[in-house]
């Protein structure tokens, strides 16, 4: 999960209907669909899928932090 997330390109853009000063940051829907195979098409990213990827990534990072903390503690002893 984390490797797919890290490798996914992120872009900055402004929608045509927004003022030019309004900027957005995120993946393109096609890249998201390719990376995760989620959603009903590659034209939109469903918020439930984006949130799910974020939550799964947070869980994976938490597990890594716990493992690293245990390793640091072991090395201190």
C-alpha positions as CSV (number, residue, x, y, z in Angstrom):
1,X,0.0,0.0,0.0
2,X,2.7,2.5,1.0
3,X,4.9,1.8,-2.0
4,X,2.0,2.3,-4.4
5,X,1.1,5.5,-2.6
6,X,4.6,6.8,-2.6
7,X,5.1,6.0,-6.3
8,X,1.8,7.7,-7.3
9,X,2.4,11.1,-8.9
10,X,0.7,14.1,-7.3
11,X,-0.2,17.3,-9.2
12,X,-1.2,20.8,-8.5
13,X,-4.0,22.3,-10.5
14,X,-6.8,24.8,-10.7
15,X,-10.3,23.8,-11.9
16,X,-11.6,25.9,-14.8
17,X,-14.5,27.2,-12.7
18,X,-12.2,28.2,-9.8
19,X,-10.5,31.6,-9.5
20,X,-6.9,31.2,-10.7
21,X,-5.6,31.7,-7.1
22,X,-7.4,28.5,-6.0
23,X,-5.1,25.5,-6.2
24,X,-5.7,21.8,-5.5
25,X,-3.2,19.1,-4.8
26,X,-3.7,15.4,-5.3
27,X,-3.4,12.4,-7.7
28,X,-5.0,12.3,-11.1
29,X,-7.9,9.8,-11.1
30,X,-6.2,7.6,-13.8
31,X,-3.1,7.3,-11.6
32,X,-5.2,6.5,-8.6
33,X,-7.1,3.8,-10.4
34,X,-3.9,2.3,-11.8
35,X,-2.2,2.2,-8.4
36,X,-5.1,0.9,-6.4
37,X,-7.7,-0.6,-8.7
38,X,-10.5,1.1,-6.8
39,X,-13.6,2.9,-7.9
40,X,-16.1,2.4,-10.7
41,X,-14.0,4.2,-13.3
42,X,-10.7,6.0,-13.8
43,X,-12.3,9.5,-14.2
44,X,-13.1,10.2,-10.6
45,X,-11.7,9.3,-7.2
46,X,-14.4,8.4,-4.7
47,X,-13.8,9.9,-1.3
48,X,-14.4,6.6,0.4
49,X,-11.6,5.1,-1.6
50,X,-9.2,8.0,-1.0
51,X,-10.0,7.9,2.7
52,X,-9.6,4.1,2.7
53,X,-6.1,4.4,1.1
54,X,-5.2,7.1,3.6
55,X,-6.4,5.0,6.6
56,X,-4.6,1.8,5.4
57,X,-1.4,3.8,4.9
58,X,-1.7,5.3,8.4
59,X,-2.1,1.9,9.8
60,X,0.9,0.6,7.9
61,X,3.0,3.5,9.1
62,X,1.9,3.0,12.7
63,X,3.0,-0.7,12.5
64,X,6.4,0.4,11.2
65,X,6.8,3.0,13.9
66,X,5.9,0.4,16.6
67,X,8.4,-2.1,15.1
68,X,11.1,0.6,14.9
69,X,10.5,1.7,18.5
70,X,10.8,-2.0,19.6
71,X,14.1,-2.3,17.6
72,X,15.5,1.0,19.2
73,X,14.5,-0.3,22.7
74,X,16.2,-3.6,21.9
75,X,19.4,-1.9,20.8
76,X,19.4,0.4,23.9
77,X,19.5,-2.7,26.1
